[in-house]
Structure formats: C-alpha cells, structure tokens
Amino acid sequence: MRTVYYGKSHEEIAEKGVYAIAEGLKGNNAAEKESLLLCLDKYLDPWFGYKLPYANEIFELLEYVVINANTIPVKEEALHL
C-alpha cells in the first residue's frame, strides 16, 4: 500500500502557474510528481470551486506525463485527472 499526500509547497506550485507545474512534473522524483498531481485534483475538480485560468494548459501537461517516461502510479494519477 502506498500513501500520497501534499503540502503547502505543492499548493504554492499549483498557484504559481503552468510553468511551475511543468517544472514539477518534469522532475525525476516520482513521489513528488504524485504529490503534485494529487494537489492538482483540488484545483481541477469543480467540486472545490477553483477556476484556474490555465487549466487547459495543465491538461496538456498531463498528456505529456502520460506519454513520457514516468512510473505507472504517476501515469495513473495523471489519467485520473
């Protein structure tokens, strides 16, 4: 069983914009990628009420995550979003 969580640092990345998110998702640390993706769920799920002006660009980044070399859990989290 694996546990994924995110913190204030991940929220700050999400709020900084698409370039900061891209940097986080292009890194080598799979656990950090999973945490950032989990955090993005908060900002992309309509239930939470956030309306990011760069949401479409985030979805393009998620496509990048899925088609490039990433661990299966990272790809699954990206597909979930």
N, C-alpha and C positions, 0 to 999 in steps of 0.2 A: 504494500500500500504506500502511495506517495502522498505527501501533503504539499500543497502550493498555497502561498499566501503573498500578499503585497502590503507595502507600507507607504508612508508619506513620500518617500523618494520616487516610487513608481507613479504616484498621483501627480507629482511635480513634473515628471517626464511627460505624462499624458497631457497635462495642461500647458506645457511649453509649446506643443505643436508637432506637426507631422515630421519635421526634421529630427527632433529629439527622439521621437518614437522610432523613426527609421534607424537611428544610431543604436538604440537599444535592441532592436530586432535583428540587426546585422552583426551583433556581437557573437562571441564564441561560448558564452555561458548559458547553457540550456535552462538552468534553474531560473536565472534572471529573466530570460525570454518568457518562460511560463508565467512568472510572477507579473510581468508587464502585460502579457495577454489577458491574464485574469483581471487585472486592474482595468484594462480597456473595456471589459464587459460592462463595468459600471458606467462608463461614458457612452457606450454604443447601444445599450439596451434601453428602449424607450420607457420602460417602467420607471427608471431612475430619474427621467426628466431632463437629462443633459442634451444639449443640441450643439455639438461641435461643428463649427463651420468647415472643418477639414475632415469630416467623417468619410467622404468618398475617397480621399487620398489614403486614409487608414485602411480602407477595404482593399485598395490596390497593394498596399504593403503586405496585407495578409495573404494575398495571392502569391506575392514574392516568397513569403515564408513557406507556403505550402509546396511550391515547385522547386525550391532550392534545398541544399543540404542542411537538414535540421533533423532532430530526433523525432521519433514517432509521436511522443507526447506533445511536443511543441507544435507539430503539424496538426494534431487532433484539436488542440486548443485554438489554433488559428481557424480551423474549419468550423469549430463551434460558434465562433463569432460571425 
